[in-house]
Amino acid sequence: MDLIIDLFHVLLVEPMTNVLVALAWAAGGNFGIAIIVFTVLMRFVTWPLTARQYKQTKSMQEMQPKIQELQKRYKGKDPKKLQTEMMALYREHGINPFGCLLPMLAQFPIWIALYQVIRVSVGEAPESLVSLSQTLYPISFIHSAVPLQTQFLYWNLGQPDVSLVLPVFVGITMYVQQKLITPAPTAATANSTAAQQQQMMLWMMPLMFGFFSLQVPAGLALYWAITNVSGIALQYFYMGRRMDWRSLLTLNPAPAQPERKPKALAVAPQPARDGPRPETTNDDEANEPVAAPSGQSTRRKRHGRRRGKR
Amino acid sequence: MISSRSRTLPRLLPLVAISAGSALLAAACGAPPGPSGWAGAQPVRIDGQNLILAAHRDRLYALEDDSSNAIWRFPARERDDYPLSEYARGLLLEALGEVDLPSDQRATVEARMSDLHLSGSTIDAAKQAVDATSADGDARSRLKSRLDAATRFERDAQSGLDAFYGDIGVSEDGRTAFVADFSGAVFALDTLTGHAHWVADVGDEIVGGVAVGGETIYLGTKGKDLLALDANSGERRWSFRTDGEVWATPTLVGDTLYATSFDGSVYALDLDGNERWEFRGADAGIGARPVIADGTVYVGSFDNKLYAIDAATGAERWHFSAGNWFWANAVVDQGVVYAASLDGKVYAVDAGSGELRWSFDAGAPVRSSPVLAGGGLVVAGRNGNVYKLDLGSGEPEVGPIEAGTRILADLRTAGGDVYVKPTSRTLYIIDAAGGLAATSIPLPD
């Protein structure tokens, strides 16, 4: 266990601490800018993992109409068949049901290390500086950046933001990010435990982190805020055309309904149990009208797409 | 198998999110550590009586050296029993003197104001006495407002204490102890009673301690200022602005005040706050207190170097490099500078040339300043181990003895005893002349 902790520190915490302090030095001692740049930098470093996660999420969202159709067809009648068909659908689209979890899990050590780095670096108490001295590489300009200036705009990054600006901002941005990656419940799943848990988490996480932001130094709250904002930005650039931004304003989204004319997307009725599977649409067709996870109208989706192009 | 996995998926999402949040918080153990304080113990001799002032976090204790009994604790447990500072009471009485009152009424109010405590019935009694006077309404309101403001200020100063870090300054007669809290509050306390002579708020956090020079005390702040306060009132006499935070206690030698700053400088000032010279040679901040011996200033820096600087001109004479920061104060004795570093080593360096004579590996970063005692050098590592080193060879004569918890506070010595204050609520008194026999004194709650 000690070996794992040591490796965690040597391979992640120490290099990241030194990079952060070096950035603070480059920013003329402005630790706030260093945190922002560092967080964005880390977002880029972890982009391959994030991209995989988004890709899986996007694919899952694209499949929603087909899943809804399957659920409509088999729910309460033949659950076993439903599961078999859904797994076949996953395979068909090249989706691993756990595919979006693994990249997320893989990023945890990095985010935990980043949290540790900020925690050690931003500490205003002199004790933190003793700890920091043991983490810095023997590079003179890095040592010359210490102690880090904790004043950024009107925040003291070493103390909690009692003005509530950062905690509220963290809560809002986290809600937006959660909302964007949480598929709206389908008609079939709206009352399921999982859907209710998802909706609960949609609120719980922003509230929790907003509350934590009140307790911890503003530097950490700034890090969370930038993490959320950069996450939203990445999601926009990656999935912007398919995201229904208006759904952010709906507190309790109505369950998604199957589209009235889902020609390009709906799973065609299967003629026979083992009959030929209908040809799936090509990528362009699949991407065109579908997009949003919540069954909003086609007109609304097109509007969303136009906005995304601007 | 497959269907089970797909059923589990939606349930996993929130669980993963909760686990992630929990792991994130558990891994980081919440917020960064707050200030805990590392003020060392301060032996005081007053009227033939030996006292030990020892701080633990945001509390200060006065102990009898012989019995180790606690004489007082600051802040007091009950604000109702703690008198308003002498200086604040004096100001209130001064304000009362400006009001035209019959002598009997004046005497009544004076008596009430002289007995003001930080909270409780004495405040109401004083206000009632003011209300009962024949002074006009405005004058009565002003007096009561000042009374409220004075008691509130000192009450808030005590309840807002964070932690004591720096040296405890003691007046020449030993009757007054000057302590600076991380919150920015400075207290002049009667060493026999623990009651405040005055309370001041410098407006910035304070890590360093207080240097005493007659009627003036000197201290640095995180607000980059070096301050001179009146020792009798706490009022500011002058301030000197540096380019970095001032974390170390200044050193007063003759008519020169030496101070260090996180701007990498050593400043020499006259007693009016005018700069005599500035040494700006360090490549990183300086958190150690300058030590002056034989016309030379010795101070270590966060650029891993120990500097020897001409005390008259500020010119560098030599520097010595270690593997990590120098934060502990250097010790100079018979042409040798002893300096401990956060690289875990204690170095003995020739005071004239800066050449290494020996080094000793303490096995842990050393932040607490070592002391000369019992014919050796007593040094404590952050891991809680205390050694007594041979001055000639650096070999440990005795030790380590283990305090069990971290030691960050500077060591202090008096009469052959070394006072060690680890981060736990215990004070160790070590007999440096013998085999480092240690007496542990648990500090009261």
Boltz contact constraints between the chains, C-beta under 6 A:
constraints:
  - contact:
      token1: [A, 83]
      token2: [B, 3]
      max_distance: 6.0
  - contact:
      token1: [A, 83]
      token2: [B, 6]
      max_distance: 6.0
  - contact:
      token1: [A, 86]
      token2: [B, 6]
      max_distance: 6.0
  - contact:
      token1: [A, 87]
      token2: [B, 2]
      max_distance: 6.0
  - contact:
      token1: [A, 97]
      token2: [B, 6]
      max_distance: 6.0
  - contact:
      token1: [A, 97]
      token2: [B, 9]
      max_distance: 6.0
  - contact:
      token1: [A, 112]
      token2: [B, 24]
      max_distance: 6.0
  - contact:
      token1: [A, 112]
      token2: [B, 27]
      max_distance: 6.0
  - contact:
      token1: [A, 115]
      token2: [B, 24]
      max_distance: 6.0
  - contact:
      token1: [A, 115]
      token2: [B, 28]
      max_distance: 6.0
  - contact:
      token1: [A, 116]
      token2: [B, 28]
      max_distance: 6.0
  - contact:
      token1: [A, 119]
      token2: [B, 28]
      max_distance: 6.0
  - contact:
      token1: [A, 119]
      token2: [B, 32]
      max_distance: 6.0
  - contact:
      token1: [A, 123]
      token2: [B, 32]
      max_distance: 6.0
  - contact:
      token1: [A, 125]
      token2: [B, 33]
      max_distance: 6.0
  - contact:
      token1: [A, 125]
      token2: [B, 34]
      max_distance: 6.0
  - contact:
      token1: [A, 125]
      token2: [B, 35]
      max_distance: 6.0
  - contact:
      token1: [A, 126]
      token2: [B, 207]
      max_distance: 6.0
  - contact:
      token1: [A, 127]
      token2: [B, 33]
      max_distance: 6.0
  - contact:
      token1: [A, 127]
      token2: [B, 36]
      max_distance: 6.0
  - contact:
      token1: [A, 128]
      token2: [B, 32]
      max_distance: 6.0
  - contact:
      token1: [A, 130]
      token2: [B, 367]
      max_distance: 6.0
  - contact:
      token1: [A, 133]
      token2: [B, 324]
      max_distance: 6.0
  - contact:
      token1: [A, 133]
      token2: [B, 325]
      max_distance: 6.0
  - contact:
      token1: [A, 133]
      token2: [B, 342]
      max_distance: 6.0
  - contact:
      token1: [A, 140]
      token2: [B, 283]
      max_distance: 6.0
  - contact:
      token1: [A, 143]
      token2: [B, 284]
      max_distance: 6.0
  - contact:
      token1: [A, 143]
      token2: [B, 302]
      max_distance: 6.0
  - contact:
      token1: [A, 143]
      token2: [B, 303]
      max_distance: 6.0
  - contact:
      token1: [A, 144]
      token2: [B, 283]
      max_distance: 6.0
  - contact:
      token1: [A, 144]
      token2: [B, 284]
      max_distance: 6.0
  - contact:
      token1: [A, 146]
      token2: [B, 302]
      max_distance: 6.0
  - contact:
      token1: [A, 147]
      token2: [B, 262]
      max_distance: 6.0
  - contact:
      token1: [A, 194]
      token2: [B, 10]
      max_distance: 6.0
  - contact:
      token1: [A, 194]
      token2: [B, 11]
      max_distance: 6.0
  - contact:
      token1: [A, 197]
      token2: [B, 14]
      max_distance: 6.0
  - contact:
      token1: [A, 201]
      token2: [B, 14]
      max_distance: 6.0
  - contact:
      token1: [A, 201]
      token2: [B, 17]
      max_distance: 6.0
  - contact:
      token1: [A, 215]
      token2: [B, 31]
      max_distance: 6.0
  - contact:
      token1: [A, 216]
      token2: [B, 31]
      max_distance: 6.0
  - contact:
      token1: [A, 217]
      token2: [B, 32]
      max_distance: 6.0
